[in-house]
Amino acid sequence: MRLPGFYKLSVEERRKILKEKGLLNEEDFKTLSSPLTLEKADSLVENVIGILSLPLGVATNFKINGKEYLVPMAIEEPSVIAAASRAAKECLPEGFSAEADKPIMIGQIFLEGPSFDCNKLREIGDEALSHLKKYGCGVVDVKERYLGGERRVFYFYVNVGNAQGANIVNSMLEEVGAFLSSQSRVIMQIVSNLAIMRKVRVRAVWHSNQKQVLDAYRCALADIYRCATHNKGIMNGIDAVALATGNDWRAVEAGAHAYASLNYYKPLTSYYINEEGGLVGELEVPMAVSTVGPAVRANPLARLSLKLLGVKDAGELAMVMGAVGLANNYAALSALSTEGIQKGHLRLHARRVAKEAGAQGEEIERVAQNLASEGVFSLERARQILEEIR
Ligand code: MEV
């Protein structure tokens, strides 16, 4: 969603705009100011003694499959939200195209014992999920892999609907495991975070810095140390949306890096220049995320983020997250291969110092520009400049 100049406004002014657009109401602002009570936190995890806060911002300019989004991102690192918004703006008016696979997760049962009829196991697993049929859940397939000796692993392919899937899969596996344990020694049963059946694919075309970005991408292809950082930049965006929407970002991380490592460790994005000279960026990554479930229900801020985002299901959320990952990657490669990332960081830092010095509205930009051009970012100098321009 385009919100020109949003970054220049105060928090209150930004909230006012979101209210005017009918995206958030007064009740939501209360949630934004005190999102999680100690009592709620205590019901979520063990041994609670406090609550960790993170800034929640929104990335602007995202258009995915023709629909506009304002994307909530929870992150402590400066520049990430600005970079995503800038890259999203630079691929307009087309924006991103995206598609998500069906929500199929894989569950595994490792055991020592005789082989079993996979179809029979599928039926038992499916029966264990009969109460969730109305949400589209069920076991669609089971496969066996022989591991040597009497050891084998069964892979359960499970449709988990709009859920992240770990709880659904693990509960089902435990029922099947109980059946199997009468004839075998069940070693363990657990969901796999390599959600390879549940990938998202995103694409966008940019018309600036094509050659430089392509060169930067090739560095990641050629060198694993660079590739890790390249993928980290992608996860900056993906994790921030996962956090904002109450999703298990460790599961998303595990899936992404295991997927990147299949055969050999590689970038999660790829780039090429098309016949029109545009830079095509593509991303493919597993995306096991959810718009329902206990973590979302218990976290008012996650519910609010999903409302702001306006996604109808987990597949649509996955596409948004993929688009943000690709945007952050393009932005990072573009900055690294041109002016470097520090200049942009310093510009944002200058704005922060200007605000801290008391600059308001238009003054912020003017003070920040002065600080940046002098290369001095002290609060004292910011105050002096503010006095001079006033
Ligand atoms: C920093 O959080 C992310 C980057 O290092 C990503 C990259 O190098 O591609 C800027």
Residues whose N, C-alpha, C, O or C-beta is under 5 A from the ligand:
A	BS01	MEV	T229 H230 G233 A332 L333
